[in-house]
Amino acid sequence: MNCAGYKIKQCYLEGKDCIDKRDSIAALYRGQENSAIMTASAEVEVEGYASLTRVEELIEFSKKMGYRRLGIAFCVGCADEAKTLQEILESTFLIESVCCKVCGINKSEFNLKTIRKAPRQTICNPLGQAALLNEAETELNILVGLCLGHDMLFTKHSSAPVTTLLVKDRVMANNPAGVLCSPYWKHRLLEKK
């Protein structure tokens, strides 16, 4: 597959099935949970197209799905953003939130590299975050700024569906898409290639 490499997307423009897998892939959407998520997603897209923020879409989607208990797994560096999100959501939903440093496990216990010379550095703990939100029986988990890799571990071990609201990018003010939209950054990164 190299869809990004093609300028014209015939699947989008003409409904072309260029890989001859339409029926087998479509069957995946007929399962109860997948069907419900796709239906709610399509309704939110149509009803709020270009007028709702991602947070508003999250609220509407969660209502349509009938979710009552939402989880927020956040990076300690995005604690303010997580607090604001929790305050917004808790007027409608029950919220469980878990910081990445939960349990206070020392990096030295796993011989992990450290950023600074310090006697103690606590690991980011996405497996702990997932375990705690699983125990709380959240119905949807929201990622707020987890590090690359940690987000993967969390998503892999979460019992509930996961959506990412904020992606950590320390250089681009948590906006990794900025690199793809900036002529300077595109040139710089393509030059390294």
BADODREN-108307 format. One record per residue (C-alpha): residue in one letter; x, y negated, z. Coordinates in steps of 0.05 Angstrom, whole numbers. Layout:
BEGIN
NODE_A_X_Y_Z
...
end
This chain:
BEGIN
NODE_M_0_0_0
NODE_N_24_-70_-17
NODE_C_-39_-112_-14
NODE_A_-2_-174_8
NODE_G_41_-170_-54
NODE_Y_-17_-176_-102
NODE_K_-44_-245_-119
NODE_I_-112_-221_-142
NODE_K_-150_-178_-92
NODE_Q_-197_-137_-136
NODE_C_-228_-104_-75
NODE_Y_-251_-173_-52
NODE_L_-271_-202_-119
NODE_E_-301_-141_-153
NODE_G_-311_-88_-100
NODE_K_-258_-44_-132
NODE_D_-237_19_-93
NODE_C_-164_22_-115
NODE_I_-146_80_-69
NODE_D_-208_124_-79
NODE_K_-223_128_-5
NODE_R_-287_86_0
NODE_D_-332_143_24
NODE_S_-284_172_76
NODE_I_-268_103_104
NODE_A_-341_80_103
NODE_A_-359_142_144
NODE_L_-315_115_201
NODE_Y_-363_57_210
NODE_R_-423_103_220
NODE_G_-402_123_291
NODE_Q_-443_90_345
NODE_E_-389_45_377
NODE_N_-356_26_311
NODE_S_-424_10_280
NODE_A_-444_-33_340
NODE_I_-378_-72_339
NODE_M_-383_-84_263
NODE_T_-456_-107_269
NODE_A_-442_-156_326
NODE_S_-380_-181_290
NODE_A_-418_-194_225
NODE_E_-473_-230_263
NODE_V_-424_-275_299
NODE_E_-387_-289_234
NODE_V_-451_-309_197
NODE_E_-484_-348_254
NODE_G_-422_-387_274
NODE_Y_-383_-391_209
NODE_A_-333_-448_214
NODE_S_-371_-479_272
NODE_L_-353_-436_333
NODE_T_-284_-433_366
NODE_R_-253_-366_379
NODE_V_-274_-371_452
NODE_E_-346_-385_432
NODE_E_-344_-327_384
NODE_L_-318_-283_440
NODE_I_-377_-303_484
NODE_E_-429_-292_430
NODE_F_-398_-225_410
NODE_S_-397_-201_482
NODE_K_-470_-220_491
NODE_K_-490_-184_427
NODE_M_-453_-122_451
NODE_G_-488_-125_518
NODE_Y_-422_-129_555
NODE_R_-426_-151_628
NODE_R_-355_-139_653
NODE_L_-296_-169_616
NODE_G_-222_-161_632
NODE_I_-167_-212_622
NODE_A_-96_-186_618
NODE_F_-50_-246_619
NODE_C_23_-266_620
NODE_V_44_-305_682
NODE_G_69_-358_634
NODE_C_-3_-368_610
NODE_A_-35_-368_679
NODE_D_-67_-436_668
NODE_E_-98_-414_602
NODE_A_-123_-349_635
NODE_K_-153_-389_693
NODE_T_-190_-435_645
NODE_L_-215_-376_605
NODE_Q_-239_-341_668
NODE_E_-275_-404_690
NODE_I_-310_-409_622
NODE_L_-330_-336_620
NODE_E_-351_-325_692
NODE_S_-415_-366_685
NODE_T_-440_-310_639
NODE_F_-399_-247_654
NODE_L_-365_-211_711
NODE_I_-291_-223_702
NODE_E_-231_-181_724
NODE_S_-163_-213_711
NODE_V_-95_-182_720
NODE_C_-27_-217_716
NODE_C_31_-184_679
NODE_K_73_-181_742
NODE_V_22_-139_780
NODE_C_55_-89_829
NODE_G_121_-129_831
NODE_I_164_-74_801
NODE_N_237_-94_796
NODE_K_271_-91_727
NODE_S_331_-56_758
NODE_E_287_4_772
NODE_F_286_18_697
NODE_N_354_-13_680
NODE_L_321_-66_637
NODE_K_358_-127_611
NODE_T_345_-192_648
NODE_I_340_-263_624
NODE_R_377_-296_682
NODE_K_428_-275_732
NODE_A_383_-264_792
NODE_P_381_-213_848
NODE_R_310_-194_828
NODE_Q_267_-198_766
NODE_T_198_-168_762
NODE_I_178_-128_700
NODE_C_119_-145_658
NODE_N_71_-88_673
NODE_P_22_-77_616
NODE_L_10_-5_637
NODE_G_-10_-29_707
NODE_Q_-55_-82_676
NODE_A_-90_-30_633
NODE_A_-96_19_691
NODE_L_-128_-33_736
NODE_L_-177_-58_684
NODE_N_-194_15_667
NODE_E_-208_26_742
NODE_A_-252_-36_742
NODE_E_-291_-6_683
NODE_T_-286_-68_640
NODE_E_-324_-63_574
NODE_L_-278_-110_535
NODE_N_-207_-132_550
NODE_I_-178_-198_527
NODE_L_-103_-209_519
NODE_V_-76_-277_537
NODE_G_-2_-285_519
NODE_L_26_-216_531
NODE_C_96_-206_503
NODE_L_107_-169_438
NODE_G_111_-95_456
NODE_H_74_-105_522
NODE_D_11_-121_482
NODE_M_20_-55_445
NODE_L_27_-15_509
NODE_F_-34_-49_539
NODE_T_-76_-37_477
NODE_K_-54_35_472
NODE_H_-74_49_545
NODE_S_-137_8_552
NODE_S_-201_48_556
NODE_A_-242_-11_532
NODE_P_-236_-46_464
NODE_V_-183_-101_464
NODE_T_-182_-169_430
NODE_T_-125_-218_429
NODE_L_-142_-290_445
NODE_L_-73_-319_453
NODE_V_-7_-293_426
NODE_K_58_-312_460
NODE_D_108_-349_417
NODE_R_156_-388_460
NODE_V_184_-427_401
NODE_M_119_-444_365
NODE_A_77_-464_426
NODE_N_39_-398_424
NODE_N_22_-407_350
NODE_P_59_-354_311
NODE_A_19_-371_248
NODE_G_56_-437_248
NODE_V_117_-401_220
NODE_L_76_-376_161
NODE_C_46_-445_147
NODE_S_110_-487_153
NODE_P_152_-495_90
NODE_Y_214_-504_134
NODE_W_204_-439_173
NODE_K_183_-400_112
NODE_H_247_-422_76
NODE_R_290_-408_136
NODE_L_262_-338_148
NODE_L_261_-319_74
NODE_E_333_-343_68
NODE_K_353_-293_123
NODE_K_322_-237_82
end
